């Protein structure tokens, strides 16, 4: 078995490409089933966020498995392979393991140390189990990755005060407000803010907007319930207005800054829609943190509209990176321990065929010798006595095998474990390969 990850991220692909490969949660089941139908894919899990799409797999043959995943991504995104390949990365075994650990810890995020990614890795794990994509190996790997992410957050300070995508978006709005001279201090008081969507990203938007002085906020969502809950949770003395997305264009006219974070798979704002409602000189700032994008690329053609997406957050994020670099080095040391723990477990799988072969051989001997003994005792030896002798022989076998099996599995030294396996195979005349092929 081989482990691989194939994917792309904010490091390898612009948002225009990433949005084409996004797999919404409601499509994950179908994607897992399709990937598992390929001949070389044994296990699979999918991580899809605004900044990355990564497919983790266990495959019997690396090259064909990677080729099948790449073909799936091309078909899913409707991008020709020649256009898609330059944006993809492929990592194998230990590199794939370390990559997932770094992702779960927030070390590979656009915003170094951001916390939301760990919950997204947990969701990948949950959906992989739910839709039967995760087997023995990925189950262990994803569980170890979640542990790694938790350790980094509890044993280092990298998550303390870490900015998120949402807070970076609010900081970007501050910078742009200051740049156009509306306020020199970056305070957002007086700016009419409109938020589209009421999910996790929007919750963080509201939190950071209030901290930056925003005093006029409206939330539009597909349903009122979540928007009302969000307004109630963070509003406090501030009266946050709520409404339905069906009233979007009317709300746009009254807004200065619009943040978009809905789960729509197609743009909900474009040049034509904005031209219909905006006055010729009306200034509007659009900050789109959704992937796929909620705002079409053609809005940049409107001279009075400033439009930004997740890739434009880099100028804000750059200020955060250097101060966290030392903390990231501390986190890397913890991740090495988690990678070693997984690798030791992985290597121990080599002992399983030998252990199974030894157990099967001794069980066969036990059954043969028991059958001989019972035949000598004759029919007068009752069923009750037979059951006692059966239990006795099973108990003896289990106790004899227990210590060698525990020692073999727990041996950390790979070379020592290999020698022990070879010795067992020689002493008991075992052939695990013959057993596997039979």
CORJO-V421396 format. One record per residue. N is the residue number from 1. OMEGA is omega in radians with two decimals (* if undefined). BURIAL is I if it has 24 or more other C-alpha atoms within 12 Angstrom, else O. Layout:
N|OMEGA|BURIAL, N|OMEGA|BURIAL
//
This chain:
1|3.13|O, 2|-3.13|I, 3|-3.13|I, 4|2.95|I, 5|3.08|I, 6|-3.13|I, 7|3.05|I, 8|-3.11|I, 9|3.10|I, 10|3.13|I, 11|-3.01|O, 12|-3.03|I, 13|3.07|I, 14|-3.10|I, 15|3.13|I, 16|3.08|I, 17|-3.08|I, 18|-3.08|I, 19|3.13|I, 20|-3.12|I, 21|3.14|I, 22|3.10|I, 23|3.13|I, 24|-3.06|I, 25|-3.11|O, 26|3.12|O, 27|-3.05|O, 28|-3.12|I, 29|-3.12|I, 30|-3.13|O, 31|3.13|I, 32|-3.13|I, 33|3.12|I, 34|-3.14|I, 35|-3.14|I, 36|3.11|I, 37|3.12|O, 38|-3.00|I, 39|-3.03|O, 40|-3.10|I, 41|-3.12|I, 42|3.13|I, 43|-3.13|I, 44|3.04|I, 45|-3.01|I, 46|3.06|I, 47|-3.13|I, 48|3.11|I, 49|-3.13|I, 50|-3.08|I, 51|-3.11|I, 52|2.92|I, 53|-3.09|I, 54|3.11|I, 55|3.11|I, 56|-3.10|I, 57|2.92|I, 58|-3.06|I, 59|3.11|I, 60|3.13|O, 61|-2.97|O, 62|-3.03|I, 63|3.10|O, 64|3.14|O, 65|3.11|I, 66|3.14|I, 67|3.13|I, 68|3.11|I, 69|3.13|I, 70|3.11|I, 71|3.09|I, 72|-3.12|I, 73|3.11|I, 74|-3.14|I, 75|-3.12|O, 76|-3.06|I, 77|-3.05|O, 78|3.06|O, 79|3.08|O, 80|-3.12|O, 81|-3.13|O, 82|3.14|O, 83|-3.07|O, 84|-2.99|I, 85|-3.11|I, 86|-3.10|O, 87|-3.05|I, 88|2.94|I, 89|3.09|I, 90|3.10|I, 91|-3.06|I, 92|3.12|I, 93|-2.97|I, 94|3.09|I, 95|3.10|O, 96|3.13|I, 97|-3.14|I, 98|3.13|I, 99|-3.14|I, 100|3.10|I, 101|-3.13|I, 102|3.11|I, 103|-3.10|I, 104|-3.12|I, 105|-3.13|I, 106|-3.10|I, 107|3.11|I, 108|-3.08|I, 109|3.02|I, 110|3.08|I, 111|-3.03|I, 112|3.11|I, 113|-3.11|I, 114|-2.99|I, 115|-3.03|I, 116|-3.07|I, 117|-3.13|I, 118|3.10|I, 119|3.10|I, 120|3.05|I, 121|3.08|I, 122|3.11|I, 123|3.07|I, 124|-3.14|I, 125|-3.11|I, 126|-3.12|I, 127|3.10|I, 128|3.07|I, 129|-3.07|I, 130|-3.08|O, 131|2.98|I, 132|3.03|I, 133|-3.06|I, 134|3.05|I, 135|-3.02|I, 136|-3.01|O, 137|3.14|I, 138|3.09|I, 139|3.13|I, 140|-3.10|I, 141|-3.10|I, 142|3.08|I, 143|3.12|I, 144|3.14|I, 145|3.10|I, 146|3.08|I, 147|-3.14|I, 148|3.13|I, 149|3.12|I, 150|-3.13|I, 151|-3.13|I, 152|-3.11|I, 153|-3.12|I, 154|-3.04|O, 155|3.03|O, 156|-3.12|I, 157|-3.02|I, 158|-3.14|I, 159|-3.09|I, 160|3.12|O, 161|-3.12|O, 162|3.11|I, 163|3.07|I, 164|3.04|I, 165|-3.11|I, 166|-3.12|I, 167|3.07|I, 168|3.11|I, 169|3.11|I, 170|3.10|I, 171|3.08|I, 172|3.10|I, 173|3.10|I, 174|-3.12|I, 175|-3.09|I, 176|3.08|I, 177|3.11|I, 178|-3.08|O, 179|-3.14|O, 180|2.99|O, 181|3.12|O, 182|3.08|O, 183|-3.13|O, 184|-3.09|O, 185|3.13|O, 186|3.11|I, 187|-3.06|I, 188|3.08|I, 189|3.13|I, 190|3.09|O, 191|3.13|I, 192|-3.02|I, 193|3.09|I, 194|3.11|I, 195|3.11|I, 196|-3.08|I, 197|-3.11|I, 198|3.12|I, 199|-3.08|I, 200|-3.12|I, 201|-3.13|I, 202|3.09|I, 203|3.13|I, 204|3.08|I, 205|-3.12|I, 206|-3.12|I, 207|-3.09|I, 208|3.10|I, 209|3.13|I, 210|3.13|I, 211|-3.13|O, 212|3.01|I, 213|3.13|I, 214|-3.10|I, 215|3.10|I, 216|-3.06|I, 217|3.03|I, 218|3.13|I, 219|3.04|I, 220|-3.13|I, 221|-3.14|I, 222|3.05|I, 223|-3.06|O, 224|-3.01|O, 225|-3.09|O, 226|3.13|I, 227|3.13|I, 228|3.12|I, 229|3.14|O, 230|3.13|I, 231|-3.13|I, 232|-3.07|O, 233|-3.02|O, 234|-3.05|I, 235|-3.08|I, 236|3.10|O, 237|-3.14|O, 238|3.12|O, 239|3.11|O, 240|3.13|I, 241|3.10|I, 242|3.12|I, 243|-3.13|I, 244|3.12|I, 245|3.10|I, 246|3.12|O, 247|-3.02|O, 248|-2.99|I, 249|3.07|I, 250|3.14|O, 251|-3.14|I, 252|-3.10|I, 253|-3.06|I, 254|-3.02|I, 255|3.00|I, 256|-3.12|I, 257|3.12|I, 258|3.02|I, 259|3.14|I, 260|-3.13|I, 261|3.12|I, 262|3.13|I, 263|3.14|I, 264|-3.12|O, 265|3.08|O, 266|-3.14|O, 267|3.08|I, 268|3.04|I, 269|3.05|I, 270|-3.06|I, 271|-3.06|I, 272|-3.12|O, 273|-3.12|O, 274|3.14|I, 275|-3.10|I, 276|-3.00|O, 277|-3.08|O, 278|3.00|I, 279|-3.03|O, 280|-3.08|O, 281|-3.10|O, 282|3.13|O, 283|3.14|I, 284|3.07|I, 285|3.12|I, 286|3.09|I, 287|-3.02|I, 288|3.13|I, 289|3.12|I, 290|2.98|I, 291|0.06|I, 292|-3.05|I, 293|3.05|I, 294|-3.09|I, 295|-3.12|I, 296|-3.09|I, 297|-3.04|I, 298|3.13|O, 299|3.12|I, 300|3.13|O, 301|3.10|O, 302|-3.00|I, 303|-3.09|O, 304|-3.09|O, 305|2.98|I, 306|-3.10|I, 307|-3.13|I, 308|3.06|I, 309|-3.04|I, 310|-3.14|I, 311|3.14|I, 312|3.14|I, 313|-3.05|I, 314|-3.10|I, 315|3.08|O, 316|-3.06|I, 317|-3.10|I, 318|3.14|O, 319|-3.09|O, 320|-2.95|I, 321|-3.00|I, 322|-3.11|O, 323|-3.10|O, 324|-3.05|I, 325|-3.12|O, 326|3.10|O, 327|3.13|I, 328|3.11|I, 329|3.07|O, 330|-3.12|O, 331|-3.13|I, 332|-3.14|I, 333|3.08|O, 334|-3.10|I, 335|3.08|I, 336|3.12|I, 337|-3.12|O, 338|3.08|I, 339|3.12|I, 340|3.13|I, 341|3.11|I, 342|-3.09|I, 343|3.09|I, 344|3.10|I, 345|-3.13|I, 346|-3.13|I, 347|-3.12|I, 348|3.12|I, 349|3.11|I, 350|-3.11|I, 351|-3.02|I, 352|3.14|I, 353|3.14|I, 354|3.11|I, 355|3.14|I, 356|-3.13|I, 357|3.13|I, 358|-3.14|I, 359|-3.13|I, 360|-3.11|O, 361|-3.12|O, 362|3.09|I, 363|3.11|O, 364|3.11|O, 365|3.14|O, 366|-3.11|I, 367|-3.13|O, 368|-3.11|O, 369|3.11|O, 370|-3.14|O, 371|3.11|O, 372|-3.09|O, 373|-3.12|O, 374|3.13|O, 375|3.10|O, 376|-3.11|O, 377|3.05|O, 378|-3.03|O, 379|-3.11|O, 380|3.10|O, 381|-2.96|O, 382|3.13|O, 383|-3.11|O, 384|3.13|O, 385|3.10|O, 386|-3.14|O, 387|3.13|O, 388|3.13|O, 389|3.09|O, 390|-3.14|O, 391|3.14|O, 392|-3.10|O, 393|3.09|I, 394|3.14|O, 395|3.13|O, 396|-3.13|O, 397|-3.11|I, 398|-3.12|O, 399|3.11|O, 400|-3.07|O, 401|-2.98|O, 402|-3.06|O, 403|3.11|O, 404|-3.11|I, 405|3.12|I, 406|-3.12|O, 407|-3.12|O, 408|-3.12|I, 409|-3.02|I, 410|-3.12|O, 411|-3.09|I, 412|-3.13|O, 413|-3.04|O, 414|-3.11|O, 415|3.11|O, 416|3.12|O, 417|3.13|I, 418|3.13|O, 419|3.14|O, 420|3.11|I, 421|3.13|I, 422|-3.13|O, 423|3.11|O, 424|-3.12|I, 425|3.14|I, 426|-3.07|O, 427|-3.08|O, 428|3.11|O, 429|-3.09|O, 430|3.05|I, 431|-3.10|I, 432|-3.12|I, 433|3.12|O, 434|3.13|O, 435|-3.13|O, 436|-3.08|O, 437|-3.10|O, 438|*|O
//
